[in-house]
Amino acid sequence: MYNASCPSDTQYSIQVTVSWDWNGKSVACRTARSQSNTVVFSVMGKPVSDVKNITIGLQDDTDLAFSTTIIAYPKPQYVLLAEDGIISHGIEHHMTVNSMNNFTIRMNKTDVNQYDYGTYHLYINNTFGETIVQIFVIPQRHPDSPRIGEVRCNVRSATIEWTSSFNGGVSQTFTAIAILPHREASRSKAIYDEGENKIHYIELQNLKPLTKYAFYIVAQNKHGNSSSDEMECKTLEG
């Protein structure tokens, strides 16, 4: 709550330059004896989406569903077009008004077939401009390779950090593996995915001191698996 001190019998119109963070913030005028009704800021500007790209992996005869949340004022309009610029028929859609400057666009289609795969563009605009969300609808497949970021070796363990990638359209798990020449030295239990582009951590145990290991993260789903790049690390002296 942002408070302002002003006469109780006077009406004011204020115009300020603020960032998008002020959307939904409020200000109130008050005197020592009373307080006016709260006024909520609504920042005018072109639509801003919570995502720029959406990738959806599907099987034939399953349902397509996705949503995006938009900040905009005034209220935006939208249209979903296929890559060739044709309006996408058969995909149901509606926009929910969460507040005067916050909206959720939801789209769904039942019984997807091979003709529904491809790239779509969701155009969202108002009097201040336009934003575009790209939607990639693809057949389910094996997951994209996880991206290993850092390995920190201790005496008998190592902490591995990695970032998840697209899961192939179906739930994936991860396994951390430590390799010595010609054999596997340690393997973690299955690690559940926290979501695309999320950072994950695991500590691998039962390593030997003063030994160089190669570390990998393997992502797997029901369609197959993929591996991260290798990262080496030498354990510390005991």
C-alpha positions as CSV (number, residue, x, y, z in Angstrom):
1,M,0.0,0.0,0.0
2,Y,1.4,3.4,-1.0
3,N,-0.1,6.3,1.1
4,A,-0.5,9.9,0.1
5,S,-1.5,12.8,2.3
6,C,-4.1,15.2,0.7
7,P,-7.2,17.2,1.7
8,S,-10.3,15.0,2.3
9,D,-12.6,17.4,0.4
10,T,-10.5,17.6,-2.8
11,Q,-10.4,15.2,-5.7
12,Y,-7.0,14.8,-7.5
13,S,-6.0,13.1,-10.7
14,I,-2.4,11.9,-10.7
15,Q,-0.3,10.8,-13.6
16,V,3.1,9.3,-13.0
17,T,5.6,7.2,-14.9
18,V,6.1,3.9,-13.2
19,S,7.3,0.4,-14.2
20,W,5.2,-2.7,-14.9
21,D,5.8,-3.7,-11.2
22,W,3.2,-1.1,-10.2
23,N,0.4,-3.0,-11.8
24,G,-2.2,-3.7,-9.2
25,K,-0.4,-1.6,-6.5
26,S,-2.6,0.9,-4.7
27,V,-2.5,4.4,-3.2
28,A,-4.8,6.0,-0.6
29,C,-5.4,9.7,0.4
30,R,-5.8,10.3,4.1
31,T,-6.0,12.9,6.8
32,A,-5.6,12.5,10.6
33,R,-9.3,11.6,10.9
34,S,-10.2,9.7,7.7
35,Q,-8.9,7.8,4.8
36,S,-10.3,7.8,1.2
37,N,-11.1,4.7,-0.9
38,T,-8.0,3.0,-2.2
39,V,-7.1,3.7,-5.8
40,V,-5.5,0.9,-7.8
41,F,-2.8,1.7,-10.3
42,S,-3.2,0.3,-13.8
43,V,-0.2,0.8,-16.0
44,M,-1.0,1.4,-19.6
45,G,1.1,-0.4,-22.2
46,K,1.3,-3.2,-24.8
47,P,0.5,-6.7,-23.7
48,V,3.3,-8.7,-21.9
49,S,3.1,-12.5,-21.7
50,D,4.5,-14.7,-19.0
51,V,6.0,-16.9,-21.7
52,K,7.4,-16.3,-25.2
53,N,7.5,-19.9,-26.4
54,I,5.4,-22.9,-25.6
55,T,6.4,-26.5,-26.7
56,I,3.7,-29.2,-26.4
57,G,4.4,-32.8,-27.2
58,L,1.3,-34.9,-28.0
59,Q,0.2,-38.3,-29.2
60,D,-2.6,-38.7,-31.8
61,D,-6.1,-38.7,-30.4
62,T,-5.0,-36.9,-27.2
63,D,-6.1,-33.4,-26.1
64,L,-4.2,-30.2,-26.8
65,A,-4.4,-27.6,-24.0
66,F,-2.2,-24.6,-23.1
67,S,-2.6,-21.2,-21.5
68,T,-0.7,-17.9,-21.0
69,T,-1.1,-15.0,-18.6
70,I,-1.1,-11.5,-20.0
71,I,-0.5,-8.1,-18.3
72,A,-2.0,-5.3,-20.5
73,Y,-4.1,-2.2,-20.2
74,P,-6.4,-1.5,-22.0
75,K,-7.9,-5.0,-22.5
76,P,-6.1,-6.8,-25.4
77,Q,-7.5,-8.7,-28.4
78,Y,-5.9,-11.9,-29.6
79,V,-5.9,-14.3,-32.6
80,L,-4.3,-17.7,-33.0
81,L,-2.8,-18.3,-36.5
82,A,-1.1,-21.3,-38.0
83,E,2.4,-20.9,-39.5
84,D,0.8,-20.3,-43.0
85,G,-1.2,-17.4,-41.6
86,I,-4.5,-19.3,-41.6
87,I,-6.9,-18.9,-38.6
88,S,-6.8,-22.1,-36.6
89,H,-10.3,-23.6,-36.6
90,G,-11.3,-26.4,-34.2
91,I,-9.2,-25.0,-31.4
92,E,-11.5,-23.6,-28.7
93,H,-10.4,-20.6,-26.8
94,H,-11.4,-18.0,-24.3
95,M,-9.9,-15.2,-22.2
96,T,-10.5,-14.9,-18.5
97,V,-10.3,-11.4,-16.8
98,N,-8.3,-11.8,-13.6
99,S,-8.2,-8.1,-12.9
100,M,-8.5,-4.9,-15.0
101,N,-4.9,-5.5,-16.3
102,N,-4.4,-9.2,-15.9
103,F,-5.8,-11.8,-18.3
104,T,-5.4,-15.5,-19.0
105,I,-5.9,-16.9,-22.5
106,R,-6.7,-20.6,-22.6
107,M,-6.9,-22.8,-25.7
108,N,-7.8,-26.5,-26.1
109,K,-8.6,-29.1,-28.8
110,T,-9.8,-32.7,-28.4
111,D,-8.6,-35.6,-30.5
112,V,-5.4,-34.1,-32.0
113,N,-4.3,-35.7,-35.3
114,Q,-1.2,-35.4,-37.5
115,Y,-2.6,-32.3,-39.2
116,D,-2.6,-30.4,-35.9
117,Y,1.2,-30.6,-35.5
118,G,3.2,-27.6,-36.4
119,T,4.0,-24.0,-35.4
120,Y,1.3,-21.5,-34.3
121,H,1.5,-17.8,-33.5
122,L,-0.7,-16.3,-30.8
123,Y,-1.0,-12.5,-31.6
124,I,-2.0,-10.4,-28.7
125,N,-2.5,-6.6,-29.1
126,N,-4.1,-3.4,-27.8
127,T,-3.7,0.2,-28.7
128,F,-0.2,0.3,-27.3
129,G,1.3,-2.5,-29.3
130,E,1.6,-6.2,-29.9
131,T,3.3,-9.3,-28.5
132,I,3.6,-12.7,-30.1
133,V,3.7,-16.1,-28.4
134,Q,5.0,-19.0,-30.5
135,I,3.4,-22.4,-29.8
136,F,5.2,-25.6,-31.2
137,V,2.9,-28.7,-31.3
138,I,5.0,-31.8,-31.9
139,P,4.7,-35.5,-31.6
140,Q,5.9,-37.0,-28.3
141,R,9.5,-38.1,-28.4
142,H,12.6,-38.7,-26.2
143,P,13.6,-35.7,-24.0
144,D,16.1,-33.1,-25.0
145,S,19.5,-33.3,-23.4
146,P,19.8,-31.8,-20.0
147,R,22.4,-29.1,-19.6
148,I,25.0,-29.9,-16.9
149,G,26.3,-26.7,-15.3
150,E,28.7,-27.4,-12.5
151,V,30.2,-30.3,-10.5
152,R,31.8,-29.7,-7.1
153,C,33.9,-32.6,-5.8
154,N,34.3,-33.4,-2.1
155,V,36.3,-36.3,-0.6
156,R,33.8,-39.1,-1.2
157,S,31.0,-37.4,-3.0
158,A,30.2,-34.8,-5.7
159,T,27.4,-32.3,-6.0
160,I,26.1,-31.9,-9.6
161,E,24.0,-29.0,-10.9
162,W,22.1,-29.2,-14.2
163,T,19.2,-27.5,-16.0
164,S,16.3,-29.5,-17.4
165,S,15.3,-29.2,-21.1
166,F,12.0,-30.1,-22.9
167,N,10.7,-33.4,-21.6
168,G,9.6,-34.6,-25.0
169,G,5.9,-34.1,-24.2
170,V,5.7,-36.6,-21.4
171,S,7.0,-36.9,-17.8
172,Q,10.8,-37.4,-17.5
173,T,13.2,-38.3,-14.8
174,F,16.9,-37.8,-14.4
175,T,19.8,-40.0,-13.3
176,A,23.2,-38.7,-12.3
177,I,26.1,-41.0,-13.2
178,A,29.8,-41.0,-12.3
179,I,32.1,-42.8,-14.7
180,L,35.7,-44.2,-14.3
181,P,37.6,-45.5,-17.4
182,H,35.7,-48.6,-18.7
183,R,33.1,-48.8,-15.8
184,E,30.4,-47.0,-14.0
185,A,31.4,-45.9,-10.4
186,S,28.1,-44.5,-9.0
187,R,24.5,-43.9,-10.0
188,S,21.7,-41.9,-8.3
189,K,18.1,-43.0,-7.9
190,A,15.6,-41.5,-10.4
191,I,15.2,-37.7,-9.8
192,Y,11.9,-36.1,-10.7
193,D,11.7,-33.2,-13.1
194,E,10.9,-29.8,-11.5
195,G,9.9,-28.3,-14.8
196,E,11.6,-27.1,-18.1
197,N,14.6,-24.9,-17.6
198,K,14.7,-25.4,-13.9
199,I,18.0,-25.9,-12.0
200,H,18.3,-29.3,-10.3
201,Y,20.9,-30.6,-7.8
202,I,22.0,-34.1,-6.6
203,E,24.9,-35.3,-4.5
204,L,26.5,-38.6,-5.6
205,Q,28.0,-40.7,-2.8
206,N,30.4,-43.6,-2.5
207,L,33.3,-42.0,-4.5
208,K,37.0,-42.5,-3.8
209,P,39.3,-39.7,-2.7
210,L,41.8,-38.2,-5.1
211,T,40.1,-39.8,-8.1
212,K,39.0,-38.1,-11.4
213,Y,35.5,-39.0,-12.5
214,A,33.4,-38.1,-15.5
215,F,29.9,-37.0,-14.7
216,Y,26.7,-37.2,-16.8
217,I,23.0,-36.4,-16.3
218,V,20.7,-38.7,-18.3
219,A,17.1,-37.7,-18.9
220,Q,14.6,-40.4,-19.7
221,N,10.9,-40.8,-20.5
222,K,8.8,-43.6,-22.0
223,H,10.1,-42.8,-25.5
224,G,13.8,-43.0,-24.8
225,N,16.6,-41.1,-23.2
226,S,19.3,-38.4,-23.8
227,S,22.5,-37.5,-22.0
228,S,24.2,-34.2,-21.0
229,D,27.7,-33.4,-22.0
230,E,30.5,-34.8,-19.9
231,M,32.0,-32.8,-17.0
232,E,35.1,-34.0,-15.1
233,C,36.0,-33.4,-11.5
234,K,38.6,-34.9,-9.1
235,T,37.7,-35.7,-5.6
236,L,39.6,-34.2,-2.7
237,E,42.2,-35.9,-0.4
238,G,40.7,-37.6,2.6
